[in-house]
Amino acid sequence: SLLEETSFPLYFGWFLLSSVQVKVGCTAMDFLKTLDTLEAFKKHIADFTGQAEKEVDLEEYFETKETLHCTTKFCNYGKADGAKDLSLTALFVTPRTVGARVSLTEEQLQLWPADTEKESEVGMPGSASLPVGSRAHITLGCAAGVEPVQTGLDLLQILSLPEGEAVEEMELGSLRYYGEGRWMLSLREPICAAACFSSFYG
Ligand code: ACK
């Protein structure tokens, strides 16, 4: 009903403050710019292009669809307080999405619904056994035709795989390859992103 639609937000989440949006966006873009020049990446280029030898510009491959945020509860159309810093501990890229992994504190986990990882169990066996909060992420971009919900699923998929092969030491940390176009850069220094716990009505 209309009443329900206006009294329940589309989703709750932490929204990055605007200055931090730019900072996190630039860090991700720099990462993408470097990633697609690496020989190790070019070796697996077909994961992204479907064709060996074909080039890809990862900066253009992904588009940012929404204000940068970390969804806690998707309501599909209830308020908490407090500004909290989010700790971004990794950047990941797949042929579908680019995102940042968020590592929640014990306190932040109180705001995280217990069933978020289980919801994904249907399409992804194994993901329900991951620790609560594993799905916490910020969608930084989606490939054409891909919806943002995919980013958290891509993260869960990477986390449920055996640790990928270490491919390269980059300035920001170590880059691992997980097969099928899945890459994760574990940040040496987590990015501390000021954020506000809020709801979004769309
Ligand atoms: O990038 P995200 O985490 O993935 O943030 C957006 C936000 O809600 C608004 O589109 C997320 N989202 C969309 N559908 C779902 C769903 N079924 N379960 C969990 N999160 C969802 C999307």
Residues whose N, C-alpha, C, O or C-beta is under 5 A from the ligand:
A	BS01	ACK	Y11 T71 F74 T139 P148 V149 T151
